[in-house]
Amino acid sequence: MGNVIAVCMNKGGVGKTTLVTHLAAVLASGADPAKVLVVDIDPQGNAAVVFGRDPDRLERGSTADVLLRGTPLADITVPVSDHLDLAPASDELNGSEVQVLGQPGRYARPLHLLKEAVGRVKKEYDWILIDCPPSLGLLTANAVKAADGVLVPFVPEAFSVKGLQRVVQAIEGLRDEGSPSPRIVGVAATMVDSRSTLHGELLASARAYCAAQGFPMLETVIPRSIRYANAAAYEGRPAVWSDRSHPAVAPYFELTKEVLAHAVP
């Protein structure tokens, strides 16, 4: 049965979707590929873009149909490669919080909508990666509830350590009494400029914070690069599938190994 990892951070521009899609692409390729599902619940729908699809032209529907209308996840899932499937998002998710919380009679368990949907397909995949919106609202809460673990991207910019603390507090607050899940499987440093003194100092602060909290900050760091955006824009595929030796791309293979080491119970 698949291991479900939610990737979440409470701000945009941290490389969250790049992290989700590139981890998924690495897992689903190579000599021993895993069967992977990417579930996008970010209304921007950028996971589809990375895989060469238009989020404004979804023939089978989106995760909005799953959360708001109870459509089975399998009905809106599209194949990306032999071992990778995508459940795309649409901008209809922007109004989901008002709709769900405004109709308590219709949505009796508003924080478990995604968990119930994922549970029905979990046995079909080795890994399910959930791309969350850049907030800590209803959609992210659904992802955390559905997940076995949470991976948090961290960009070493001003105030980012405080953002990391807020995410950790929110995840802790969503734990069910007596349940060990969701647990933080790691914090991944992304968009790192190795020449920046500030980045170095904030990475050190984040590592100290993670150590004090008892969860890992992954050793591999992902450098700041336009290679990921270029691969999506011009090739319609993750950079790890077309340019794995590029200095900005190669670290994803080591990062994936670290995620596997910490995520597998």
N, C-alpha and C positions, 0 to 999 in steps of 0.2 A: 504494500500500500504506500502511496506517495507521501513524501515529506513536503509539507507546505511552508513556504517561507514568504513572509510579507516584508517588502522593502519600503520603509517609510521615513519621512523627515517632515518637519512642520514648516518648511520653507522651500521655495522653488529655486532653480538654478544650481542644484547640488549634484547634478549628474545621476539622479535617481533612475530615470528611465534607461539611460545608457547602462547603468549598473545591472538592472534587471535583464535587459535584452542581451547584453554581452555574456553575462553568466549563463543565461539560458542557451545561447548559441554555442558556448564552449561545452556545456553539459551534453548537448544534443549532437555533438560531432566527435570526431576522433575514432580511434580503433574500437572503442567499446561505448558507443553512444547510449545515453539514457533517453527515456521517453519523457518529454518535458511539455508542460503547459504554462504559458504566460497568460495570466488573467489581469487585464488592465481595467482599473476602476478610477483612473484619473480622467476627468472630463476632457482634457486636452487631447487624449487619444494618440499620444506620440509613439506608443509602442508599435502601433500599426505602421506608422511612417518609417520606423527603423527597418521594418520587414517589407517595405516597398508597397504598402497598401494605403489607400486614401480613407481616413476615418470619417469623411463626409459621404462616402459611398460604400456602405456596408450592406451587402446583399442579404446576409443572414441575421442581421440585427446586432445588438451590442449587449454589454453587461448591464445597461439600463433596463433592458427587457428582463434580464434575470432577476435583478433586485426589485424592480417595481411591479413586474407582472408575473413573476414566478416561472418564466420560461426556463426550461432545462438548460444548463450550461452547455451541454453537448450540442444543442440545437443552434447555438450562435458561434460555435468554435470553428475556425478555419485552419487548414493545414498550411504550414510555412515551409516545412521540409519533411523528410521521411520520419524524423523523430521529434519534431517540434510543432506544436499547435498554438494558436493564439485565440483568446477570447477578447475581442477588441472593445474599446470604450467609445462613447459618443458624448457630445456636449449636453445631451439630455440629462446626464448625471448631475449637471449643475443645480437642478431643481429638486434633486432627490431627497435632500434632508427635510425641506419644507413639506414635500408630499408625504413622506413616510411618517414623520413625527406629527403631522397634522391629521393623520387618519389612524389613531390607535386601534380602532376596531378592525381595520383591515390588516394592519401590520402589528400583530400581537407581540412579536419578538423582534423589534427593529434592529437589534445588534447582532442577530443571528441569521440574517437573510443570506449572506454570502457563505457562511459556514454550512448551512443546509444544502446549498447548491454545490459547493465544492465536495461535500461528503458523498454526493451521488456519483462523482467521476474520479474520486481519489484513487480507487483501485486500478484505474486505467493508466496511471502515470507513475514514474519514479520520482519526479519532482514537479511541484506546482509553485510558480513564483508569481506573487501578486504585486503589481505596480500601483502604489497608493497615490492619492492627490497630495499636494503640498500643504496639508492642514491636518489638524487632529480632531476632525469632526466625525460625523456619522459614518462616512465611507471608510475612513481609516480605522475606526473602531470595528467595523465589520470585518476588515481584513485581518486585524490583530486577533479577533475572536476566532477567525477561521484558520489561523496559522498555528503550526507547531513551534515556530520560532520567528524572530524578527531580526532583520539585517538593517542596520542604520547607516546611511551614507553621511560622511562628515567632510565638509569643506573647511579648511583651516583659515577662515576669515574672521574679522572682528565680530564678537557676540555669538559665534557659532558654537562655542562650548556651552553657553547658556541654552541655545536651541537644543543641543544634545541632551542636556539635563531635563528639559521640558518633555522631550520625547520619551525618555526613560521613565519619568514620573507618570506620564500618560499610559504607557504600557503596563506599568506596575498596577495602576488603578483599574485596569481592565481584566486583571486576573480573577478567575472564579475561585471562590474559597475552596481550598483543598486540591486545586489543580496546579500542576507545575508549569503548564503552558498558558500563555505563550512565554517563551524565554528569549532573551537577547542572545543570538548566536554569534554576534560580532558587530563591531563598528568598522566600516571601511572608509579609509581616507581617499577622497576623490578630488580631482581638479587641483592637484598639488603642484606648486611651483618650487622646485628644490632649491632655487636661487634666493628665495625669499626668507629673510630672517624671521618675519612675522609668522610665516607658515611653519617654520621649524619650532618656534616657541609655542604656538597653539597646538601643534601635533603633540608636543611633550605634555602640555596641560591636559589634552584629551586622553592620552595614554595613562596619565596619573589618575584621572577621574575614573576611567574604566577599571583600572586595577583596584581602586578603592571600592568600586561597586561590585566587583567580582565577576565581570564578564570581559571577554577579550576584545582588544582593538587589534585588528588584523595587521600583520607585519608588512604585507605588500601594500604599496600605495599606488594609486592611479594618477598619472601626471595630467596636467592641464594640456589639452590638445584639441585642434579642430578636426582631427582625423575621423573621429566618431561621427560628427555632424556631416562631414563630406561623404562618408560611406553611405549614410542614410539618404542624403540628398541626391547624390549622383549615381549610386549603385543599387539603392533599395535593399541593402543588406547590412548586417553588423560588420564592423571592421575586422573582427576576429575571423570572419569567413573569407576575407579577401586579402588581408594584409597582416597576417599573424606575426610577422617578424618586425613590424614597425615598432620603434622604441616605446611609443605610447600605447601600443596594442598588446604587446607581449606580456606585460604584467597581469593581464586578465587571466591568463592560464594559471599563473601561480596563485592569484587571488581565489580562483575557483577551487583549487586544491585546499586552501585554507578554510573556505566556507564549508566544503564537504567534511573536513576534519572536525569542525565545531558543530555542524548542524546534525550530523548523524547521531542519534541517541546512543 
